[in-house]
Amino acid sequence: MKAVCLHAKDEIEAFLRRNTWLHLYLIGDLDDFFWQYTTWYAAKDALGIKELALLYAGTGLPVLLAMPSDSPHLMRELLRSILSLLPRRFYGHLNEEVVTALADDYSIQSHGLHYKMALMDSAHLDCVDTPGVIPLSIADAGEIEALYHVSYPGNWFDPRMLETGCYYGIRQATELISVAGVHVYSQHYKIAALGNVTTHPDFRGQGLGTAVCARLCQELLRTVAHIGLNVKADNSSAIACYKRLGFECIATYEEYTCELKQ
């Protein structure tokens, strides 16, 4: 078994499609919109890819996505083999069984357990009232960022994602008070991952988040076949909202900040 850097999209996709829901974000990153920011590492033998990890550099802090497809042991081996290639500091989507491969070389801070959720029953979307939900565009970037500053200060928002046309919101008078968008979207690969969902603190508990997510999912289903999301396990209100919309938990993982030890 040896570690290699991959460059063939078809080869990568074929491996990831063995579990589309688990690897939704990685499949989306094959899209040309994200591809330039990706570096793909794989453990391979004569029969093909056995395990795969992605280092994504399209955010301020690089993100390592390394969820084991089958064997945590193989993923640990892969990560140990590429340690010298990893950034001094990065954010990781890993799990307890895998992160140990980094422990000798990196200081690791956990940001808690997270769920991967998948839209399994889209019929629930039709039960949500969405007439007040409107599409948002790059022209609304300033307002969206101002809302995140107030209601979701730890949010990772890339204004470039507004170019996808996959952001929706609700206004009260002229003020934007709720928004839902995507972290990943690919019409070519038929997948999307919800993200950047928030409602102004003064307007929570009114079902606005459910409405913007429902409208977003309805629009996404015109062009994609799989919709998923990641959510922190202790965010009970968000999880309840997603379950009402037809999402189900399909996997768990943890998020970490990793920094090379001195």
N, C-alpha and C positions, 0 to 999 in steps of 0.2 A: 504494500500500500504506500503510495506517495502523494504528497500535496502538490497541486498544480494550480496555476492561474488560468481561468477559463475565459474565452472570448467569443464562443459560438452560442448565440441566443437559442437556437433550436435545441442544442444539447442541454443547456441549462433548463429550458422550459420543460423538456421531456421528463427530467428528474423531478422538478417541482410539481408537475401535474399529478404525480403519484398521490399527493395530498394537497389539492388546490386550496382548501380552506385554511390549513395550517400555514401555507406559504403565500397567502394572498398578497402581502406587501411585496415580497420578493418578485413575484410574477409581474406585478405592476411596474416594478423598477426595470423590467426589460424593455419597457416602452421607450421610444426615442426621447421623450420628454425628460426622462430620468437617467437614461443609460449612460450618459457622459459622466455621471457622478458615481458610477458603480465600479467596484473591483470584486471579482468573484473568485473564491478559493474553494477547491474541491479535494477530497480524498478519493483517489481513483485506483482501480486495479485493471487487469486485462479485460474485465467484463463491463467496465464503465464507472460512472460516478457512484460512490458509496455514501458520501455525505458532502454537504455544501454550506458555505457561509458567505455572507455578503457584507462588505464594508461600503457604506454609503456616505459620500462626502458632500452632498448637496445642502447640508445644513451647517450652521456655525460650528457645531461640535460633531465630528464624524460619528456615525452610528454603526455598530456591529450587530447584524442580525444572524444569530446562530442557534436556531431551534432545531434540535435533533429530529431527523425524520424517522429514525429507527432506533439506533443505538447511541446512548449518551457517551459510551466508551469511544466510539468512532469520532464523535464531535470533539471530545476532549483531545484525542490524538491530533485531529486536524488543527485545533487552536494552538496546541503546543508547537506544532511544526511551523506555524506562521507567526509566532510571537515576535520575531525580529522585524516583521513587516507591518505590525500594528502601530498606530499613532501613540504618542506619549500619553495622550488623554483622549478618551472616547466614551460614548454612551453605548450601553449594551442591552440588547433584548436576548436574554439567556434564560437558564434555569439553574436551580441549586446543583444539579448533577453535572452541569457543564462549566459553570463559573469557576469551579475549583482548579481548572486547567490554568487559570490566570493568577491564582492567589499568590504564588511565590514571587511573581514579578510586578504585580500591580496592587495598589491600594484600592479596595473595592467598597463602594458605598451603595447599599441597596435602597431603591425607591419603592419597594413593596411589591406584593403580589398583584398581577394583572390577569384579566381574562381576555381571551380571544373569542369574539362572538360572531356568529354568522346569521344572515337573514335566511331563515328556513321556511317561513310561512308569510309570503308577501300579501296574502289576503287581509291581514290585520291592517295594512296601510289604508285600505279603503274605508275603515271605520273611523278615521281621524279627519276632523274638520280642518281644511287647509286654505280656504278662500283668501285669507289675509296674508298669505305667504307670497313674497315677491322674489324674483331673481336678482342677484347682486353681480356686480362686475368690477373690473379693475378700477373704475372711477369711484367705487365705494371703499377703497382700501384704507383711506384715512379714518373713516368712521368705524370700520371693522376693527382696526388696530386700537382705536380709542375704547371700544367696547371691551376688547380683550384686556386692556390695561386695567379697567375697572373690575371686570367680572371673572377674568381668567388669566391672572398675571404670569403664571408659570407655563402658559401655552406656547407651543412651537408653531408659529404661523409664518408661512412663506407666501408673500403676496403674489408670487408667480403662479400659485395654484388657482388664483382667480381667473387666469387665462383659460382654464378648463371649462368655464361656464357652469361649474358645479357648486355654486354657493347660493344659499337662499336665506332670507331673513324676514323679520317682522318689524314694522315701524309703529310707533305710537306718535301721531302727528308727524313731525319730521325726524324724530329720534329713533335710531336703530336700537332695538332692545333685545333681539334674539337672532342668532345666526347658526347655521350648520353648513359645513363644507366637507372637503375631502383631503386626506393626506396622500392618497394614491388614486389615480384614475387612468384607465387605459381602455379606450374603445377597441383597440386592436386585439388586446388580450381578454377583453370582456370582463374586466374586474374593476372594483372600486372599494376603497376603505374610507369610511366616514371619519371625520376629525374636525377639530376646531369648532366644537359645538358648545355654545354657552348662551345663557340668558342673564340679562342685567339683574343684580341682586334684588332690586326693588320690584321686579315683576315675576319672580319665581313662584312656583306653585300654581300657575294658571294654565299649564299645559302647552306653553309656547314652544319649549324645546321639543316636545313630542310632535307638534305641528310642523316645525321647520324640518325635522328629520324625516317625517312622513312624506312631505312634498319632495324633498331631495331624493329619497329612495324611489319614489314614483317616477321621477324624471330620469334617474340613473338606469332604471330597469328598461328604459327605451333603447339603451345601447350596451348594457352589460348583463352578464348572467350570474355573477357572484358578487355579493356585497357583504363586507365584513367590517370589523372595527376592533380596536383595543380599548379596554377600560380598566381603571384601577379597581381592584376587588372590593375596596371599602367605599366606593362611590355608589351607595345603595340606590339613591334617587335616579342616577343615570342608568343603572342596570335595570331598574324597574321600568323606566321609559323604553329602553331598547326591547325588553321582553314584551311590552305591550304592542310593539311594532312588528313582532314576529321573529326577533333575534333569539338565538340560543347560544349558551356557552359551549365551546368545542375544545378548548385547551387552556392551560394556565402557563404563565411564565413570570419572570421577574425582570424589572428594569434596574440597571446599575450605572453608576459613574465609575469609570476605571482610570486610574492615573498611575503611570510608571513610578515605581519606588526609586528613591534617590540612591 
